[in-house]
Each structure stands twice: as structure tokens, then as C-alpha cells.
């Protein structure tokens, strides 16, 4: 193998590894961010739903107690 190709081979491997690392990093960031956003959404959704149910139960309870 000529010396030029011997030099080029490690560079190709390292750039390929660099791309793989970047893809893995980007994918990891995406999944982390997606999980974070989904967690925030579910948390917010559960909070709003809880508030709604609490208010609904309160109103329903008041109506049942008052008999109106």
C-alpha cells in the first residue's frame, strides 16, 4: 500500500468515528430534550387536569351538600 493511502486510512476512520459520535450525541440530546419536554408537558397536563378535577369535585360536592 502506498504511504499516501496508509496516511489517509486512519483519517477516514477517525472522521467516520467522529460522525458516529456526533450522531450518537445529537440523538442523545434529541431524546433527552424530547423526554424533558414530554415530562414537562405531562407534568403540566397532570397539574391542569388535577386542578380541573379538584375544582369539578369541589363544585359537585358543594351542589350535593347544598342540594342545589
mmCIF file as Biopython writes it, N, C-alpha, C and O atoms, coordinates in Angstrom:
data_model
#
loop_
_atom_site.group_PDB
_atom_site.id
_atom_site.type_symbol
_atom_site.label_atom_id
_atom_site.label_alt_id
_atom_site.label_comp_id
_atom_site.label_asym_id
_atom_site.label_entity_id
_atom_site.label_seq_id
_atom_site.pdbx_PDB_ins_code
_atom_site.Cartn_x
_atom_site.Cartn_y
_atom_site.Cartn_z
_atom_site.occupancy
_atom_site.B_iso_or_equiv
_atom_site.auth_seq_id
_atom_site.auth_asym_id
_atom_site.pdbx_PDB_model_num
ATOM 1   N N  . UNK A ? 1  ? 0.863   -1.195 0.000  1.0 0.0 1  A 1 
ATOM 2   C CA . UNK A ? 1  ? 0.000   0.000  0.000  1.0 0.0 1  A 1 
ATOM 3   C C  . UNK A ? 1  ? 0.894   1.239  0.000  1.0 0.0 1  A 1 
ATOM 4   O O  . UNK A ? 1  ? 1.810   1.337  0.817  1.0 0.0 1  A 1 
ATOM 5   N N  . UNK A ? 2  ? 0.639   2.189  -0.911 1.0 0.0 2  A 1 
ATOM 6   C CA . UNK A ? 2  ? 1.470   3.413  -0.926 1.0 0.0 2  A 1 
ATOM 7   C C  . UNK A ? 2  ? 1.295   4.212  0.365  1.0 0.0 2  A 1 
ATOM 8   O O  . UNK A ? 2  ? 0.250   4.123  1.009  1.0 0.0 2  A 1 
ATOM 9   N N  . UNK A ? 3  ? 2.307   4.989  0.746  1.0 0.0 3  A 1 
ATOM 10  C CA . UNK A ? 3  ? 2.251   5.757  2.004  1.0 0.0 3  A 1 
ATOM 11  C C  . UNK A ? 3  ? 1.073   6.737  2.072  1.0 0.0 3  A 1 
ATOM 12  O O  . UNK A ? 3  ? 0.537   6.994  3.150  1.0 0.0 3  A 1 
ATOM 13  N N  . UNK A ? 4  ? 0.667   7.293  0.897  1.0 0.0 4  A 1 
ATOM 14  C CA . UNK A ? 4  ? -0.460  8.250  0.915  1.0 0.0 4  A 1 
ATOM 15  C C  . UNK A ? 4  ? -1.744  7.565  1.404  1.0 0.0 4  A 1 
ATOM 16  O O  . UNK A ? 4  ? -2.507  8.138  2.182  1.0 0.0 4  A 1 
ATOM 17  N N  . UNK A ? 5  ? -1.967  6.339  0.938  1.0 0.0 5  A 1 
ATOM 18  C CA . UNK A ? 5  ? -3.170  5.612  1.339  1.0 0.0 5  A 1 
ATOM 19  C C  . UNK A ? 5  ? -3.094  5.184  2.800  1.0 0.0 5  A 1 
ATOM 20  O O  . UNK A ? 5  ? -4.105  5.156  3.502  1.0 0.0 5  A 1 
ATOM 21  N N  . UNK A ? 6  ? -1.875  4.849  3.257  1.0 0.0 6  A 1 
ATOM 22  C CA . UNK A ? 6  ? -1.700  4.473  4.664  1.0 0.0 6  A 1 
ATOM 23  C C  . UNK A ? 6  ? -2.053  5.652  5.568  1.0 0.0 6  A 1 
ATOM 24  O O  . UNK A ? 6  ? -2.661  5.471  6.623  1.0 0.0 6  A 1 
ATOM 25  N N  . UNK A ? 7  ? -1.669  6.858  5.149  1.0 0.0 7  A 1 
ATOM 26  C CA . UNK A ? 7  ? -1.991  8.068  5.928  1.0 0.0 7  A 1 
ATOM 27  C C  . UNK A ? 7  ? -3.487  8.367  5.873  1.0 0.0 7  A 1 
ATOM 28  O O  . UNK A ? 7  ? -4.089  8.765  6.870  1.0 0.0 7  A 1 
ATOM 29  N N  . UNK A ? 8  ? -4.080  8.170  4.689  1.0 0.0 8  A 1 
ATOM 30  C CA . UNK A ? 8  ? -5.486  8.528  4.504  1.0 0.0 8  A 1 
ATOM 31  C C  . UNK A ? 8  ? -6.413  7.596  5.287  1.0 0.0 8  A 1 
ATOM 32  O O  . UNK A ? 8  ? -7.465  8.025  5.761  1.0 0.0 8  A 1 
ATOM 33  N N  . UNK A ? 9  ? -6.037  6.344  5.423  1.0 0.0 9  A 1 
ATOM 34  C CA . UNK A ? 9  ? -6.912  5.364  6.070  1.0 0.0 9  A 1 
ATOM 35  C C  . UNK A ? 9  ? -7.270  5.745  7.506  1.0 0.0 9  A 1 
ATOM 36  O O  . UNK A ? 9  ? -8.454  5.730  7.841  1.0 0.0 9  A 1 
ATOM 37  N N  . UNK A ? 10 ? -6.311  6.087  8.376  1.0 0.0 10 A 1 
ATOM 38  C CA . UNK A ? 10 ? -6.689  6.468  9.750  1.0 0.0 10 A 1 
ATOM 39  C C  . UNK A ? 10 ? -7.578  7.708  9.803  1.0 0.0 10 A 1 
ATOM 40  O O  . UNK A ? 10 ? -8.462  7.807  10.654 1.0 0.0 10 A 1 
ATOM 41  N N  . UNK A ? 11 ? -7.339  8.668  8.878  1.0 0.0 11 A 1 
ATOM 42  C CA . UNK A ? 11 ? -8.162  9.884  8.854  1.0 0.0 11 A 1 
ATOM 43  C C  . UNK A ? 11 ? -9.610  9.536  8.526  1.0 0.0 11 A 1 
ATOM 44  O O  . UNK A ? 11 ? -10.540 10.078 9.123  1.0 0.0 11 A 1 
ATOM 45  N N  . UNK A ? 12 ? -9.794  8.615  7.558  1.0 0.0 12 A 1 
ATOM 46  C CA . UNK A ? 12 ? -11.144 8.200  7.192  1.0 0.0 12 A 1 
ATOM 47  C C  . UNK A ? 12 ? -11.822 7.546  8.391  1.0 0.0 12 A 1 
ATOM 48  O O  . UNK A ? 12 ? -12.985 7.820  8.687  1.0 0.0 12 A 1 
ATOM 49  N N  . UNK A ? 13 ? -11.091 6.690  9.066  1.0 0.0 13 A 1 
ATOM 50  C CA . UNK A ? 13 ? -11.649 6.004  10.233 1.0 0.0 13 A 1 
ATOM 51  C C  . UNK A ? 13 ? -12.002 6.997  11.334 1.0 0.0 13 A 1 
ATOM 52  O O  . UNK A ? 13 ? -13.064 6.898  11.950 1.0 0.0 13 A 1 
ATOM 53  N N  . UNK A ? 14 ? -11.113 7.950  11.579 1.0 0.0 14 A 1 
ATOM 54  C CA . UNK A ? 14 ? -11.366 8.906  12.658 1.0 0.0 14 A 1 
ATOM 55  C C  . UNK A ? 14 ? -12.538 9.820  12.306 1.0 0.0 14 A 1 
ATOM 56  O O  . UNK A ? 14 ? -13.347 10.152 13.173 1.0 0.0 14 A 1 
ATOM 57  N N  . UNK A ? 15 ? -12.634 10.233 11.030 1.0 0.0 15 A 1 
ATOM 58  C CA . UNK A ? 15 ? -13.757 11.093 10.652 1.0 0.0 15 A 1 
ATOM 59  C C  . UNK A ? 15 ? -15.059 10.303 10.734 1.0 0.0 15 A 1 
ATOM 60  O O  . UNK A ? 15 ? -16.098 10.844 11.114 1.0 0.0 15 A 1 
ATOM 61  N N  . UNK A ? 16 ? -15.002 9.044  10.382 1.0 0.0 16 A 1 
ATOM 62  C CA . UNK A ? 16 ? -16.189 8.181  10.468 1.0 0.0 16 A 1 
ATOM 63  C C  . UNK A ? 16 ? -16.598 8.035  11.935 1.0 0.0 16 A 1 
ATOM 64  O O  . UNK A ? 16 ? -17.781 8.107  12.269 1.0 0.0 16 A 1 
ATOM 65  N N  . UNK A ? 17 ? -15.622 7.832  12.793 1.0 0.0 17 A 1 
ATOM 66  C CA . UNK A ? 17 ? -15.894 7.718  14.227 1.0 0.0 17 A 1 
ATOM 67  C C  . UNK A ? 17 ? -16.438 9.040  14.762 1.0 0.0 17 A 1 
ATOM 68  O O  . UNK A ? 17 ? -17.332 9.055  15.609 1.0 0.0 17 A 1 
ATOM 69  N N  . UNK A ? 18 ? -15.896 10.141 14.265 1.0 0.0 18 A 1 
ATOM 70  C CA . UNK A ? 18 ? -16.362 11.468 14.671 1.0 0.0 18 A 1 
ATOM 71  C C  . UNK A ? 18 ? -17.816 11.680 14.295 1.0 0.0 18 A 1 
ATOM 72  O O  . UNK A ? 18 ? -18.599 12.220 15.076 1.0 0.0 18 A 1 
ATOM 73  N N  . UNK A ? 19 ? -18.171 11.249 13.086 1.0 0.0 19 A 1 
ATOM 74  C CA . UNK A ? 19 ? -19.560 11.376 12.621 1.0 0.0 19 A 1 
ATOM 75  C C  . UNK A ? 19 ? -20.458 10.509 13.487 1.0 0.0 19 A 1 
ATOM 76  O O  . UNK A ? 19 ? -21.537 10.938 13.896 1.0 0.0 19 A 1 
ATOM 77  N N  . UNK A ? 20 ? -20.016 9.289  13.766 1.0 0.0 20 A 1 
ATOM 78  C CA . UNK A ? 20 ? -20.813 8.382  14.603 1.0 0.0 20 A 1 
ATOM 79  C C  . UNK A ? 20 ? -21.016 8.969  15.992 1.0 0.0 20 A 1 
ATOM 80  O O  . UNK A ? 20 ? -22.115 8.910  16.544 1.0 0.0 20 A 1 
ATOM 81  N N  . UNK A ? 21 ? -19.955 9.533  16.555 1.0 0.0 21 A 1 
ATOM 82  C CA . UNK A ? 21 ? -20.047 10.145 17.877 1.0 0.0 21 A 1 
ATOM 83  C C  . UNK A ? 21 ? -21.005 11.328 17.855 1.0 0.0 21 A 1 
ATOM 84  O O  . UNK A ? 21 ? -21.807 11.513 18.770 1.0 0.0 21 A 1 
ATOM 85  N N  . UNK A ? 22 ? -20.906 12.132 16.786 1.0 0.0 22 A 1 
ATOM 86  C CA . UNK A ? 22 ? -21.780 13.303 16.663 1.0 0.0 22 A 1 
ATOM 87  C C  . UNK A ? 22 ? -23.239 12.870 16.545 1.0 0.0 22 A 1 
ATOM 88  O O  . UNK A ? 22 ? -24.117 13.437 17.195 1.0 0.0 22 A 1 
ATOM 89  N N  . UNK A ? 23 ? -23.492 11.849 15.701 1.0 0.0 23 A 1 
ATOM 90  C CA . UNK A ? 23 ? -24.858 11.345 15.516 1.0 0.0 23 A 1 
ATOM 91  C C  . UNK A ? 23 ? -25.392 10.812 16.841 1.0 0.0 23 A 1 
ATOM 92  O O  . UNK A ? 23 ? -26.532 11.086 17.214 1.0 0.0 23 A 1 
ATOM 93  N N  . UNK A ? 24 ? -24.559 10.047 17.548 1.0 0.0 24 A 1 
ATOM 94  C CA . UNK A ? 24 ? -24.965 9.497  18.847 1.0 0.0 24 A 1 
ATOM 95  C C  . UNK A ? 24 ? -25.238 10.631 19.835 1.0 0.0 24 A 1 
ATOM 96  O O  . UNK A ? 24 ? -26.201 10.580 20.600 1.0 0.0 24 A 1 
ATOM 97  N N  . UNK A ? 25 ? -24.388 11.649 19.810 1.0 0.0 25 A 1 
ATOM 98  C CA . UNK A ? 25 ? -24.556 12.804 20.706 1.0 0.0 25 A 1 
ATOM 99  C C  . UNK A ? 25 ? -25.846 13.554 20.373 1.0 0.0 25 A 1 
ATOM 100 O O  . UNK A ? 25 ? -26.635 13.881 21.260 1.0 0.0 25 A 1 
ATOM 101 N N  . UNK A ? 26 ? -26.048 13.822 19.068 1.0 0.0 26 A 1 
ATOM 102 C CA . UNK A ? 26 ? -27.236 14.560 18.628 1.0 0.0 26 A 1 
ATOM 103 C C  . UNK A ? 26 ? -28.495 13.770 18.955 1.0 0.0 26 A 1 
ATOM 104 O O  . UNK A ? 26 ? -29.488 14.336 19.411 1.0 0.0 26 A 1 
ATOM 105 N N  . UNK A ? 27 ? -28.453 12.463 18.721 1.0 0.0 27 A 1 
ATOM 106 C CA . UNK A ? 27 ? -29.600 11.605 19.007 1.0 0.0 27 A 1 
ATOM 107 C C  . UNK A ? 27 ? -29.874 11.593 20.504 1.0 0.0 27 A 1 
ATOM 108 O O  . UNK A ? 27 ? -31.025 11.661 20.936 1.0 0.0 27 A 1 
ATOM 109 N N  . UNK A ? 28 ? -28.804 11.506 21.292 1.0 0.0 28 A 1 
ATOM 110 C CA . UNK A ? 28 ? -28.931 11.533 22.748 1.0 0.0 28 A 1 
ATOM 111 C C  . UNK A ? 28 ? -29.540 12.845 23.221 1.0 0.0 28 A 1 
ATOM 112 O O  . UNK A ? 28 ? -30.421 12.857 24.080 1.0 0.0 28 A 1 
ATOM 113 N N  . UNK A ? 29 ? -29.057 13.958 22.649 1.0 0.0 29 A 1 
ATOM 114 C CA . UNK A ? 29 ? -29.593 15.281 23.000 1.0 0.0 29 A 1 
ATOM 115 C C  . UNK A ? 29 ? -31.066 15.349 22.641 1.0 0.0 29 A 1 
ATOM 116 O O  . UNK A ? 29 ? -31.881 15.839 23.422 1.0 0.0 29 A 1 
ATOM 117 N N  . UNK A ? 30 ? -31.409 14.850 21.445 1.0 0.0 30 A 1 
ATOM 118 C CA . UNK A ? 30 ? -32.795 14.896 20.990 1.0 0.0 30 A 1 
ATOM 119 C C  . UNK A ? 30 ? -33.674 14.098 21.943 1.0 0.0 30 A 1 
ATOM 120 O O  . UNK A ? 30 ? -34.722 14.572 22.382 1.0 0.0 30 A 1 
ATOM 121 N N  . UNK A ? 31 ? -33.239 12.890 22.257 1.0 0.0 31 A 1 
ATOM 122 C CA . UNK A ? 31 ? -34.049 12.047 23.143 1.0 0.0 31 A 1 
ATOM 123 C C  . UNK A ? 31 ? -34.143 12.646 24.539 1.0 0.0 31 A 1 
ATOM 124 O O  . UNK A ? 31 ? -35.197 12.592 25.171 1.0 0.0 31 A 1 
ATOM 125 N N  . UNK A ? 32 ? -33.043 13.216 25.020 1.0 0.0 32 A 1 
ATOM 126 C CA . UNK A ? 32 ? -33.046 13.846 26.337 1.0 0.0 32 A 1 
ATOM 127 C C  . UNK A ? 32 ? -33.997 15.036 26.340 1.0 0.0 32 A 1 
ATOM 128 O O  . UNK A ? 32 ? -34.823 15.182 27.241 1.0 0.0 32 A 1 
ATOM 129 N N  . UNK A ? 33 ? -33.872 15.898 25.307 1.0 0.0 33 A 1 
ATOM 130 C CA . UNK A ? 33 ? -34.734 17.074 25.199 1.0 0.0 33 A 1 
ATOM 131 C C  . UNK A ? 33 ? -36.185 16.667 25.028 1.0 0.0 33 A 1 
ATOM 132 O O  . UNK A ? 33 ? -37.083 17.263 25.622 1.0 0.0 33 A 1 
ATOM 133 N N  . UNK A ? 34 ? -36.407 15.640 24.208 1.0 0.0 34 A 1 
ATOM 134 C CA . UNK A ? 34 ? -37.769 15.156 23.954 1.0 0.0 34 A 1 
ATOM 135 C C  . UNK A ? 34 ? -38.373 14.622 25.246 1.0 0.0 34 A 1 
ATOM 136 O O  . UNK A ? 34 ? -39.528 14.903 25.565 1.0 0.0 34 A 1 
ATOM 137 N N  . UNK A ? 35 ? -37.580 13.847 25.985 1.0 0.0 35 A 1 
ATOM 138 C CA . UNK A ? 35 ? -38.054 13.300 27.263 1.0 0.0 35 A 1 
ATOM 139 C C  . UNK A ? 35 ? -38.331 14.430 28.249 1.0 0.0 35 A 1 
ATOM 140 O O  . UNK A ? 35 ? -39.305 14.387 29.000 1.0 0.0 35 A 1 
ATOM 141 N N  . UNK A ? 36 ? -37.466 15.441 28.239 1.0 0.0 36 A 1 
ATOM 142 C CA . UNK A ? 36 ? -37.634 16.587 29.146 1.0 0.0 36 A 1 
ATOM 143 C C  . UNK A ? 36 ? -38.919 17.342 28.817 1.0 0.0 36 A 1 
ATOM 144 O O  . UNK A ? 36 ? -39.717 17.646 29.703 1.0 0.0 36 A 1 
ATOM 145 N N  . UNK A ? 37 ? -39.108 17.638 27.532 1.0 0.0 37 A 1 
ATOM 146 C CA . UNK A ? 37 ? -40.298 18.375 27.088 1.0 0.0 37 A 1 
ATOM 147 C C  . UNK A ? 37 ? -41.550 17.554 27.368 1.0 0.0 37 A 1 
ATOM 148 O O  . UNK A ? 37 ? -42.556 18.087 27.837 1.0 0.0 37 A 1 
ATOM 149 N N  . UNK A ? 38 ? -41.486 16.260 27.081 1.0 0.0 38 A 1 
ATOM 150 C CA . UNK A ? 38 ? -42.636 15.384 27.325 1.0 0.0 38 A 1 
ATOM 151 C C  . UNK A ? 38 ? -42.936 15.337 28.818 1.0 0.0 38 A 1 
ATOM 152 O O  . UNK A ? 38 ? -44.095 15.377 29.230 1.0 0.0 38 A 1 
ATOM 153 N N  . UNK A ? 39 ? -41.886 15.253 29.618 1.0 0.0 39 A 1 
ATOM 154 C CA . UNK A ? 39 ? -42.054 15.257 31.075 1.0 0.0 39 A 1 
ATOM 155 C C  . UNK A ? 39 ? -42.686 16.550 31.556 1.0 0.0 39 A 1 
ATOM 156 O O  . UNK A ? 39 ? -43.580 16.536 32.402 1.0 0.0 39 A 1 
ATOM 157 N N  . UNK A ? 40 ? -42.216 17.677 31.012 1.0 0.0 40 A 1 
ATOM 158 C CA . UNK A ? 40 ? -42.785 18.978 31.374 1.0 0.0 40 A 1 
ATOM 159 C C  . UNK A ? 40 ? -44.246 19.042 30.959 1.0 0.0 40 A 1 
ATOM 160 O O  . UNK A ? 40 ? -45.096 19.506 31.719 1.0 0.0 40 A 1 
ATOM 161 N N  . UNK A ? 41 ? -44.533 18.570 29.744 1.0 0.0 41 A 1 
ATOM 162 C CA . UNK A ? 41 ? -45.905 18.602 29.229 1.0 0.0 41 A 1 
ATOM 163 C C  . UNK A ? 41 ? -46.803 17.724 30.097 1.0 0.0 41 A 1 
ATOM 164 O O  . UNK A ? 41 ? -47.885 18.148 30.505 1.0 0.0 41 A 1 
ATOM 165 N N  . UNK A ? 42 ? -46.353 16.500 30.379 1.0 0.0 42 A 1 
ATOM 166 C CA . UNK A ? 42 ? -47.169 15.580 31.172 1.0 0.0 42 A 1 
ATOM 167 C C  . UNK A ? 42 ? -47.371 16.139 32.576 1.0 0.0 42 A 1 
ATOM 168 O O  . UNK A ? 42 ? -48.458 16.035 33.143 1.0 0.0 42 A 1 
ATOM 169 N N  . UNK A ? 43 ? -46.326 16.725 33.126 1.0 0.0 43 A 1 
ATOM 170 C CA . UNK A ? 43 ? -46.410 17.317 34.456 1.0 0.0 43 A 1 
ATOM 171 C C  . UNK A ? 43 ? -47.416 18.464 34.444 1.0 0.0 43 A 1 
ATOM 172 O O  . UNK A ? 43 ? -48.279 18.556 35.317 1.0 0.0 43 A 1 
ATOM 173 N N  . UNK A ? 44 ? -47.295 19.336 33.444 1.0 0.0 44 A 1 
ATOM 174 C CA . UNK A ? 44 ? -48.225 20.462 33.313 1.0 0.0 44 A 1 
ATOM 175 C C  . UNK A ? 44 ? -49.636 19.982 33.049 1.0 0.0 44 A 1 
ATOM 176 O O  . UNK A ? 44 ? -50.596 20.517 33.602 1.0 0.0 44 A 1 
ATOM 177 N N  . UNK A ? 45 ? -49.759 18.973 32.205 1.0 0.0 45 A 1 
ATOM 178 C CA . UNK A ? 45 ? -51.065 18.417 31.856 1.0 0.0 45 A 1 
ATOM 179 C C  . UNK A ? 45 ? -51.708 17.797 33.096 1.0 0.0 45 A 1 
ATOM 180 O O  . UNK A ? 45 ? -52.893 18.004 33.359 1.0 0.0 45 A 1 
ATOM 181 N N  . UNK A ? 46 ? -50.921 17.039 33.851 1.0 0.0 46 A 1 
ATOM 182 C CA . UNK A ? 46 ? -51.428 16.408 35.076 1.0 0.0 46 A 1 
ATOM 183 C C  . UNK A ? 46 ? -51.838 17.482 36.086 1.0 0.0 46 A 1 
ATOM 184 O O  . UNK A ? 46 ? -52.839 17.330 36.786 1.0 0.0 46 A 1 
ATOM 185 N N  . UNK A ? 47 ? -51.067 18.557 36.159 1.0 0.0 47 A 1 
ATOM 186 C CA . UNK A ? 47 ? -51.371 19.649 37.081 1.0 0.0 47 A 1 
ATOM 187 C C  . UNK A ? 47 ? -52.707 20.298 36.705 1.0 0.0 47 A 1 
ATOM 188 O O  . UNK A ? 47 ? -53.569 20.504 37.559 1.0 0.0 47 A 1 
ATOM 189 N N  . UNK A ? 48 ? -52.866 20.615 35.423 1.0 0.0 48 A 1 
ATOM 190 C CA . UNK A ? 48 ? -54.099 21.249 34.944 1.0 0.0 48 A 1 
ATOM 191 C C  . UNK A ? 48 ? -55.279 20.306 35.140 1.0 0.0 48 A 1 
ATOM 192 O O  . UNK A ? 48 ? -56.348 20.718 35.590 1.0 0.0 48 A 1 
ATOM 193 N N  . UNK A ? 49 ? -55.073 19.034 34.797 1.0 0.0 49 A 1 
ATOM 194 C CA . UNK A ? 49 ? -56.138 18.042 34.957 1.0 0.0 49 A 1 
ATOM 195 C C  . UNK A ? 49 ? -56.508 17.902 36.434 1.0 0.0 49 A 1 
ATOM 196 O O  . UNK A ? 49 ? -57.684 17.801 36.785 1.0 0.0 49 A 1 
ATOM 197 N N  . UNK A ? 50 ? -55.498 17.898 37.283 1.0 0.0 50 A 1 
ATOM 198 C CA . UNK A ? 50 ? -55.724 17.816 38.726 1.0 0.0 50 A 1 
ATOM 199 C C  . UNK A ? 50 ? -56.503 19.018 39.229 1.0 0.0 50 A 1 
ATOM 200 O O  . UNK A ? 50 ? -57.425 18.882 40.032 1.0 0.0 50 A 1 
ATOM 201 N N  . UNK A ? 51 ? -56.121 20.209 38.745 1.0 0.0 51 A 1 
ATOM 202 C CA . UNK A ? 51 ? -56.843 21.429 39.129 1.0 0.0 51 A 1 
ATOM 203 C C  . UNK A ? 51 ? -58.287 21.347 38.665 1.0 0.0 51 A 1 
ATOM 204 O O  . UNK A ? 51 ? -59.210 21.696 39.401 1.0 0.0 51 A 1 
ATOM 205 N N  . UNK A ? 52 ? -58.470 20.880 37.428 1.0 0.0 52 A 1 
ATOM 206 C CA . UNK A ? 52 ? -59.819 20.763 36.874 1.0 0.0 52 A 1 
ATOM 207 C C  . UNK A ? 52 ? -60.653 19.797 37.718 1.0 0.0 52 A 1 
ATOM 208 O O  . UNK A ? 52 ? -61.782 20.103 38.102 1.0 0.0 52 A 1 
ATOM 209 N N  . UNK A ? 53 ? -60.078 18.631 37.998 1.0 0.0 53 A 1 
ATOM 210 C CA . UNK A ? 53 ? -60.822 17.629 38.768 1.0 0.0 53 A 1 
ATOM 211 C C  . UNK A ? 53 ? -61.085 18.108 40.193 1.0 0.0 53 A 1 
ATOM 212 O O  . UNK A ? 53 ? -62.150 17.860 40.758 1.0 0.0 53 A 1 
ATOM 213 N N  . UNK A ? 54 ? -60.108 18.791 40.759 1.0 0.0 54 A 1 
ATOM 214 C CA . UNK A ? 54 ? -60.281 19.321 42.116 1.0 0.0 54 A 1 
ATOM 215 C C  . UNK A ? 54 ? -61.432 20.326 42.121 1.0 0.0 54 A 1 
ATOM 216 O O  . UNK A ? 54 ? -62.315 20.270 42.977 1.0 0.0 54 A 1 
ATOM 217 N N  . UNK A ? 55 ? -61.410 21.259 41.139 1.0 0.0 55 A 1 
ATOM 218 C CA . UNK A ? 55 ? -62.473 22.264 41.026 1.0 0.0 55 A 1 
ATOM 219 C C  . UNK A ? 55 ? -63.816 21.616 40.748 1.0 0.0 55 A 1 
ATOM 220 O O  . UNK A ? 55 ? -64.836 22.000 41.319 1.0 0.0 55 A 1 
ATOM 221 N N  . UNK A ? 56 ? -63.803 20.617 39.852 1.0 0.0 56 A 1 
ATOM 222 C CA . UNK A ? 56 ? -65.032 19.921 39.480 1.0 0.0 56 A 1 
ATOM 223 C C  . UNK A ? 56 ? -65.600 19.181 40.695 1.0 0.0 56 A 1 
ATOM 224 O O  . UNK A ? 56 ? -66.800 19.241 40.963 1.0 0.0 56 A 1 
ATOM 225 N N  . UNK A ? 57 ? -64.733 18.490 41.416 1.0 0.0 57 A 1 
ATOM 226 C CA . UNK A ? 57 ? -65.162 17.750 42.611 1.0 0.0 57 A 1 
ATOM 227 C C  . UNK A ? 57 ? -65.671 18.720 43.673 1.0 0.0 57 A 1 
ATOM 228 O O  . UNK A ? 57 ? -66.636 18.430 44.379 1.0 0.0 57 A 1 
ATOM 229 N N  . UNK A ? 58 ? -65.019 19.863 43.778 1.0 0.0 58 A 1 
ATOM 230 C CA . UNK A ? 58 ? -65.424 20.872 44.766 1.0 0.0 58 A 1 
ATOM 231 C C  . UNK A ? 58 ? -66.830 21.394 44.437 1.0 0.0 58 A 1 
ATOM 232 O O  . UNK A ? 58 ? -67.694 21.471 45.310 1.0 0.0 58 A 1 
ATOM 233 N N  . UNK A ? 59 ? -67.040 21.746 43.173 1.0 0.0 59 A 1 
ATOM 234 C CA . UNK A ? 59 ? -68.343 22.261 42.731 1.0 0.0 59 A 1 
ATOM 235 C C  . UNK A ? 59 ? -69.404 21.180 42.901 1.0 0.0 59 A 1 
ATOM 236 O O  . UNK A ? 59 ? -70.497 21.449 43.399 1.0 0.0 59 A 1 
ATOM 237 N N  . UNK A ? 60 ? -69.080 19.957 42.487 1.0 0.0 60 A 1 
ATOM 238 C CA . UNK A ? 60 ? -70.027 18.843 42.594 1.0 0.0 60 A 1 
ATOM 239 C C  . UNK A ? 60 ? -70.360 18.581 44.064 1.0 0.0 60 A 1 
ATOM 240 O O  . UNK A ? 60 ? -71.519 18.384 44.428 1.0 0.0 60 A 1 
ATOM 241 N N  . UNK A ? 61 ? -69.317 18.585 44.898 1.0 0.0 61 A 1 
ATOM 242 C CA . UNK A ? 61 ? -69.508 18.381 46.339 1.0 0.0 61 A 1 
ATOM 243 C C  . UNK A ? 61 ? -70.380 19.467 46.933 1.0 0.0 61 A 1 
ATOM 244 O O  . UNK A ? 61 ? -71.260 19.184 47.747 1.0 0.0 61 A 1 
ATOM 245 N N  . UNK A ? 62 ? -70.146 20.702 46.537 1.0 0.0 62 A 1 
ATOM 246 C CA . UNK A ? 62 ? -70.943 21.823 47.041 1.0 0.0 62 A 1 
ATOM 247 C C  . UNK A ? 62 ? -72.403 21.652 46.638 1.0 0.0 62 A 1 
ATOM 248 O O  . UNK A ? 62 ? -73.307 21.871 47.445 1.0 0.0 62 A 1 
ATOM 249 N N  . UNK A ? 63 ? -72.629 21.258 45.388 1.0 0.0 63 A 1 
ATOM 250 C CA . UNK A ? 63 ? -74.004 21.061 44.901 1.0 0.0 63 A 1 
ATOM 251 C C  . UNK A ? 63 ? -74.683 19.930 45.668 1.0 0.0 63 A 1 
ATOM 252 O O  . UNK A ? 63 ? -75.851 20.038 46.042 1.0 0.0 63 A 1 
ATOM 253 N N  . UNK A ? 64 ? -73.939 18.839 45.899 1.0 0.0 64 A 1 
ATOM 254 C CA . UNK A ? 64 ? -74.523 17.701 46.604 1.0 0.0 64 A 1 
ATOM 255 C C  . UNK A ? 64 ? -74.821 18.063 48.057 1.0 0.0 64 A 1 
ATOM 256 O O  . UNK A ? 64 ? -75.847 17.657 48.602 1.0 0.0 64 A 1 
ATOM 257 N N  . UNK A ? 65 ? -73.925 18.825 48.683 1.0 0.0 65 A 1 
ATOM 258 C CA . UNK A ? 65 ? -74.102 19.204 50.088 1.0 0.0 65 A 1 
ATOM 259 C C  . UNK A ? 65 ? -75.262 20.205 50.215 1.0 0.0 65 A 1 
ATOM 260 O O  . UNK A ? 65 ? -76.119 20.087 51.091 1.0 0.0 65 A 1 
ATOM 261 N N  . UNK A ? 66 ? -75.256 21.195 49.306 1.0 0.0 66 A 1 
ATOM 262 C CA . UNK A ? 66 ? -76.294 22.227 49.354 1.0 0.0 66 A 1 
ATOM 263 C C  . UNK A ? 66 ? -77.641 21.700 48.843 1.0 0.0 66 A 1 
ATOM 264 O O  . UNK A ? 66 ? -78.699 22.237 49.170 1.0 0.0 66 A 1 
ATOM 265 N N  . UNK A ? 67 ? -77.575 20.650 48.044 1.0 0.0 67 A 1 
ATOM 266 C CA . UNK A ? 67 ? -78.800 20.104 47.460 1.0 0.0 67 A 1 
ATOM 267 C C  . UNK A ? 67 ? -79.337 20.934 46.324 1.0 0.0 67 A 1 
ATOM 268 O O  . UNK A ? 67 ? -80.512 20.824 45.974 1.0 0.0 67 A 1 
ATOM 269 N N  . UNK A ? 68 ? -78.468 21.789 45.725 1.0 0.0 68 A 1 
ATOM 270 C CA . UNK A ? 68 ? -78.921 22.612 44.601 1.0 0.0 68 A 1 
ATOM 271 C C  . UNK A ? 68 ? -78.405 22.057 43.304 1.0 0.0 68 A 1 
ATOM 272 O O  . UNK A ? 68 ? -78.679 22.613 42.241 1.0 0.0 68 A 1 
#
